[in-house]
């Protein structure tokens, strides 16, 4: 259909016709045309000629799923908003904002039973709208999209006043916004250990995987085209049946002839095997860097590099982020570990067969007239390590994997049963999700977004970055990321590296959260305190009680002191705490102290004393195993005995029952 350009200066219709097109919405003034079907009333809006987006985002806004009776009016509103804000701001409205606007307006139209937006200003219809919205049981995020859409309509003059956001939020199903999950540390260890095992197993076979899958897809294509693969043997002279079941049977038979020595690798065309390996690669990359899923998608086999920091080699990953940059990609660097490079090599190289296939498809789209910018975006995607693993199911212009299904399959395969301790830890770390993890169950909602928050929490609470903290194994070597904070400070000063400031901020916030939990335990929950600083706090408690003062400190007061720098706390591997913010003593790297004279900053709570009691039991078992009369072990046994007896002082202070340890060191006659 042809329409004519309207001259807004003299109100005369120009003779220059406009065709309906995916890019017509970019032209200002088309809403003034006195025609029913505007040039931008099409199924897709294509932003490729004006916008650049993150590698895992689309340059299209699609309207195929929008109700037919509402779609034109929703597009009219979006068109007005787009040009109003583009005229007002120096930067263009992003594609994601426009897609969110579309979703919000769709919800509004559904609840309003139409697109007369001004009806929201009618009190009776407003109340009806709220009732309909509540019945939809939308989550808080969806309601936020509605509020954002209506606020934009108000700003550009479609509505006369701003809507009551509080009334809208009350219609949300569950008013509290849930944060991303911090995974309990035992479950996280299982997840990361399994993912590391997968990466270690398949990395040597990454090129074989690509070769085998490439051969399988070639066979499939030949069979589907009607080619007879075998010219001799039983049935070779018969005419081929081209029914679906016959084709699938011939494909299965032919694929079985492909030989390989890849362990536990089954060739299939549904992508599940490849998805599982890619999911493990993604978890390793995210788990050892804290990047978001979109940022991980920008990585390839060459994204990892080594830089020298304080005379040590540090692995960094360089990729793109759109966070805080109005949806536009910018290059950012994350500190990581060499194992992330191995995972990226595996993911990238094993998908070489798919990359070649997809490249042919992009070349064909280019020949058919796809915009240059869209072609460039698709080729950027093909450079990613994380491609869609099922080449026959890849749709539209997206080639980046959606990992959600593979992650859920991964967590199910772990068959992890949550303990009481796991549930308590989950509820403590995720107060907005309390009750979602049950004893004997598992966290089935694992998503790639959870790894960033878990990275920060795990790092701070469990010493991921220290020599004394929880470790993972890869190729029989322990992995840790010691020196992370110091390295980041150095990396941030390098002119060619832009650091991810948000992950550093999340680490800081995780540290404050941990500090609040620990000081709450020390001040308000622990009946006994030991250690030099613990005894000092107990004496202060007694003085306050005698003076009739409160000895309780609220979590808010604790947090304020932490943020001001008045309180410092560090969790030691022994189960004790150190309150010295600049501590560099060796006790922070040892499980037990042997010296009687202890650090003046040490605090042991009742909870920590129970940890020490368990560690003491393990030391006694170790002593018993070594106490065989071997004179070469006598000095080790002496040290162990001292440590065991010193920790008995702690157990006594916390009224924890124990059997005094007095075993003699056995010395045989030869010694």
Residue pairs with C-beta under 8 A, 6 or more apart in sequence:
1 19
1 20
1 37
2 17
2 18
2 19
3 17
3 18
3 33
3 35
3 37
3 38
3 39
4 13
4 14
4 15
4 16
4 17
4 18
4 33
5 13
5 14
5 15
5 16
5 17
5 18
5 29
5 33
6 13
6 14
6 29
6 30
6 32
6 33
6 34
7 13
7 14
8 29
8 32
13 34
18 24
18 27
18 30
18 33
18 39
19 39
20 37
20 39
20 40
20 41
20 42
21 39
21 42
22 42
22 44
22 45
22 46
22 60
23 45
23 46
23 49
24 30
24 38
24 39
24 40
24 42
25 39
25 40
25 45
25 75
25 78
25 79
25 82
26 49
26 50
27 39
28 83
30 38
30 39
30 40
30 79
31 38
31 76
31 79
31 80
33 39
37 72
38 72
38 75
38 76
38 79
40 75
40 79
41 71
41 72
41 75
42 63
43 62
43 63
43 64
44 60
44 61
44 62
44 63
44 64
45 60
45 61
45 63
45 98
46 59
46 60
46 371
46 374
47 53
47 59
47 60
47 61
47 95
47 98
48 59
48 60
48 371
48 373
48 374
48 377
49 371
49 373
50 92
51 59
51 92
51 94
51 95
51 327
52 328
52 329
52 377
53 59
53 94
53 95
53 96
53 322
53 327
53 328
53 329
53 377
54 294
54 297
54 298
54 320
54 321
54 322
54 327
54 329
55 294
55 297
55 298
55 320
55 329
55 380
55 381
55 384
55 400
56 293
56 294
56 297
56 298
56 381
56 384
56 398
56 400
57 95
57 96
57 294
57 322
57 327
58 95
58 396
58 397
58 398
59 95
59 373
59 374
59 377
59 397
60 95
60 396
60 397
61 95
61 98
61 99
61 102
63 71
63 74
63 75
63 102
66 74
66 102
66 106
67 106
67 109
67 110
70 106
70 109
70 114
70 115
73 109
73 115
74 102
74 105
74 106
74 109
74 115
77 105
77 115
77 117
77 153
77 158
78 98
78 101
78 102
78 105
80 156
80 158
81 93
81 101
81 152
81 153
81 156
82 93
82 98
84 155
84 156
84 157
85 93
85 152
85 155
85 156
86 92
86 93
91 326
94 326
94 327
94 328
95 327
96 327
97 327
100 145
100 148
100 149
101 145
101 148
101 149
101 152
103 142
103 145
103 149
104 145
104 146
104 147
104 148
104 149
104 150
105 115
105 149
107 133
107 136
107 138
107 142
107 145
107 146
108 117
108 120
108 129
108 146
108 149
108 150
109 115
110 132
110 136
111 129
111 132
111 133
111 136
112 119
112 120
112 125
112 129
112 132
113 132
117 150
117 153
117 158
117 159
118 158
118 159
118 160
119 125
119 129
120 126
120 129
120 150
120 159
120 163
121 159
121 160
121 161
130 167
130 168
130 171
133 143
133 146
133 168
133 171
134 170
134 171
137 173
138 146
138 171
138 172
138 173
139 172
139 173
139 174
140 169
140 172
140 173
140 174
140 175
140 176
140 177
141 177
142 172
143 168
143 169
143 171
143 172
146 168
147 163
147 165
147 168
147 169
150 159
150 162
150 163
151 162
151 163
153 159
154 160
154 161
154 162
154 163
169 175
176 432
177 432
178 432
178 433
179 430
179 432
179 433
179 453
180 447
180 449
180 450
180 452
180 453
181 426
181 429
181 430
181 433
181 443
181 445
181 446
181 447
181 450
181 453
181 454
182 429
182 430
182 450
182 453
182 454
182 456
182 457
182 458
183 191
183 426
183 443
183 446
183 450
183 454
183 458
184 418
184 421
184 422
184 425
184 426
184 429
184 437
184 443
185 425
185 458
185 461
185 462
185 470
186 419
186 421
186 422
187 416
187 418
187 422
187 442
187 443
188 454
188 458
189 470
189 472
190 414
190 416
191 283
191 287
191 410
191 411
191 414
191 446
192 283
192 284
192 287
192 472
193 472
193 473
194 280
194 410
194 414
195 279
195 280
195 281
195 283
195 284
195 287
195 410
196 280
196 284
196 339
196 472
196 473
196 474
196 479
198 276
198 277
198 280
198 281
199 280
199 281
199 284
199 339
199 342
199 343
199 346
199 474
200 342
200 474
200 475
201 263
201 264
202 209
202 262
202 263
202 265
202 277
202 346
202 350
203 342
203 345
203 346
205 261
205 262
205 263
205 265
206 345
206 346
206 349
206 350
207 349
207 350
207 352
208 260
208 261
208 262
209 262
209 265
209 274
209 277
209 350
210 349
210 350
210 351
210 352
210 353
211 353
212 258
212 260
212 262
212 265
212 267
213 267
213 274
213 350
213 353
213 354
214 352
214 353
214 356
215 258
216 255
216 258
216 267
216 269
217 269
217 353
217 357
217 391
219 229
219 251
219 254
219 255
219 258
220 251
220 255
220 269
220 392
222 229
223 229
223 247
223 250
223 251
223 254
224 247
224 251
226 240
226 242
228 236
228 240
229 250
229 254
230 236
240 246
240 250
255 267
258 267
265 273
266 273
267 273
269 390
269 392
270 390
271 388
271 389
271 390
271 393
272 406
272 409
274 350
274 351
274 389
274 390
275 389
275 401
275 403
275 405
275 406
275 409
276 406
276 409
276 410
277 346
277 347
277 350
278 347
278 351
278 386
278 389
278 401
278 403
278 406
279 403
279 406
279 407
279 409
279 410
280 343
280 410
281 343
281 344
281 346
281 347
281 385
281 386
282 293
282 296
282 343
282 347
282 386
282 403
282 448
283 407
283 410
283 451
284 339
284 340
284 342
284 343
285 291
285 296
285 299
285 317
285 336
285 340
285 343
285 344
286 293
286 296
286 448
286 451
286 452
286 455
287 451
287 454
287 455
288 336
288 337
288 339
288 340
288 455
288 479
288 481
289 317
289 334
289 335
289 336
289 337
289 340
289 455
290 334
290 451
290 452
290 455
290 456
290 500
290 503
290 506
291 299
291 317
291 319
291 334
291 452
291 500
291 503
292 321
292 323
292 448
292 449
292 452
293 403
293 448
293 449
294 321
294 322
295 319
295 320
295 321
295 332
295 334
296 319
296 386
296 448
297 384
297 386
297 400
297 401
298 319
298 320
298 321
298 329
298 384
299 317
299 319
299 344
299 384
299 385
299 386
300 344
300 348
300 383
300 384
300 385
301 344
301 345
301 348
301 349
301 385
303 317
303 318
303 319
303 344
303 385
304 315
304 316
304 317
304 336
304 338
304 340
304 341
304 344
305 315
305 316
305 317
305 318
306 313
306 314
306 315
306 316
307 313
307 314
307 316
307 491
307 494
307 497
308 314
309 483
309 486
309 487
309 490
309 491
310 483
310 486
310 487
310 490
312 483
312 487
314 335
314 483
314 487
314 491
315 335
315 336
315 337
315 338
315 340
315 341
316 333
316 334
316 335
316 336
316 491
316 497
317 333
317 334
317 336
317 340
317 344
318 331
318 332
318 333
319 331
319 332
319 334
320 329
320 330
320 331
320 332
321 329
321 330
321 332
321 500
322 328
322 329
322 330
323 502
324 502
330 498
331 498
332 498
332 499
332 500
333 491
333 497
333 498
333 499
333 500
334 499
334 500
334 503
335 481
335 484
335 487
335 488
335 491
335 499
337 479
337 481
339 474
339 479
342 474
344 385
347 385
347 386
348 385
351 385
351 387
351 389
354 387
354 388
354 389
354 391
355 382
355 387
357 391
358 382
358 387
358 391
358 394
358 399
359 379
359 382
361 394
362 375
362 378
362 379
362 382
365 374
365 375
365 378
365 397
366 375
374 397
377 397
378 397
378 399
381 387
381 398
381 399
381 400
382 399
384 399
384 400
386 400
386 401
386 403
387 399
387 400
387 401
388 394
388 398
388 399
388 400
388 401
388 402
389 401
403 448
404 447
404 448
407 446
407 447
407 448
408 444
408 446
410 446
411 442
411 443
411 444
411 446
412 442
412 444
414 442
415 442
416 442
417 440
417 441
417 442
418 426
418 437
418 438
418 439
418 440
418 441
418 442
418 443
419 439
420 439
422 437
422 439
423 437
423 438
423 439
426 433
426 436
426 437
426 443
427 433
427 434
427 435
427 437
428 517
429 457
430 436
436 443
436 445
437 443
452 503
452 506
453 506
455 464
455 503
456 503
456 506
456 507
456 509
456 510
457 510
457 513
458 464
458 470
459 465
459 481
459 484
459 507
459 510
460 507
460 510
460 511
460 514
461 510
461 514
461 571
462 469
462 470
463 469
463 470
463 480
463 571
463 573
464 470
464 480
464 481
465 480
465 481
465 482
465 483
465 484
465 485
466 480
466 482
466 589
467 480
467 482
467 589
468 573
468 588
468 589
468 590
468 591
469 480
469 573
471 478
471 479
471 480
472 478
472 479
473 479
485 507
488 499
488 504
491 497
491 499
492 499
512 559
512 562
512 563
514 569
514 571
515 558
515 559
515 562
515 567
515 568
515 569
516 555
516 558
516 559
516 562
518 569
518 571
518 577
519 553
519 558
519 561
519 562
519 567
519 569
520 553
520 555
520 558
521 605
521 607
522 529
522 534
522 537
522 577
522 603
522 605
523 537
523 551
523 552
523 553
523 558
524 552
524 553
525 605
525 606
525 607
526 605
526 606
526 607
527 606
528 538
528 605
528 606
528 609
528 653
528 654
528 655
529 535
529 537
529 538
529 603
529 604
529 605
530 603
530 604
530 609
530 649
530 650
530 653
530 654
531 576
531 598
531 599
531 602
531 603
531 604
531 650
532 598
532 599
532 600
532 601
532 602
533 579
533 600
533 601
533 602
533 603
534 602
534 603
534 604
534 605
537 603
541 551
544 550
544 551
545 551
558 567
561 567
565 581
567 579
568 579
568 580
568 581
569 577
569 578
569 579
570 577
570 578
570 579
570 580
570 583
570 588
571 577
572 578
572 587
572 588
573 588
573 589
573 590
573 591
574 587
574 590
574 591
574 592
574 593
574 608
574 611
574 612
574 615
575 604
575 607
575 608
575 609
575 610
575 611
575 612
575 615
576 602
576 603
576 604
576 608
576 612
577 602
577 603
577 604
577 605
577 608
578 585
578 587
578 588
578 599
578 601
578 602
578 603
579 601
579 602
579 603
580 599
580 601
583 599
583 601
585 599
587 593
587 599
587 602
591 615
592 615
592 619
592 643
592 646
592 647
593 643
593 646
594 639
594 642
594 643
594 646
595 646
596 646
604 612
604 650
604 653
604 654
606 654
609 650
609 651
609 653
609 654
609 656
610 656
612 647
612 650
612 651
613 651
613 656
613 658
615 647
616 644
616 647
616 648
616 651
616 658
619 640
619 643
619 644
620 644
620 661
622 640
623 637
623 640
623 641
623 644
623 663
624 663
626 633
626 636
626 637
626 640
627 633
627 637
627 663
627 665
627 666
628 666
629 666
629 667
629 668
629 671
630 668
631 667
631 668
631 670
631 671
634 665
634 667
634 671
637 665
638 665
641 661
641 663
641 665
644 661
645 661
648 658
648 660
648 661
651 657
651 658
652 658
